[in-house]
Amino acid sequence: MLAAALAWGQQEWAAVRGLPPDAKVEVHAKGFSQARGRVVSVTADRLTIRTGKGEQAYDRIAVKRVKVPSIGKRAVWGAIGVAGGLAAGGFVCASCANEGHSGKRTQYMALGAAVRALAFLIPGYTTIYEAPK
């Protein structure tokens, strides 16, 4: 069982080793430390990234998780935001159409969707490496 866990860890580390230089990453190290930066180099035993504080090297054994940006997750957050904004805009002026102000309801819905579409700016990350437990 230990051999299987080690083999799985090596398989996942291969995804980290496949990252090109200058790729954006988020590294979670054991001991609650976390850093975002760009890949400088990756070896079989170490990941080095460049952050605002300079280069930081992480031994593989100390890395708990490695994440990369995911455009798919950002799109999902944006779509949820637009749907929520449309619904909220419709609820704000639910009786506008009955009062002869159907244009206002459309304006509120458009405004709500536009504002909530900013949820696209929430960074979405995908985990490419998780240390074996």
Summary of the structure (lengths in Angstrom):
residues: 133
radius of gyration: 22.2
end to end distance: 12.0
largest distance: 71.5
contacts: 359
relative contact order: 0.18
helix: 48%
strand: 31%
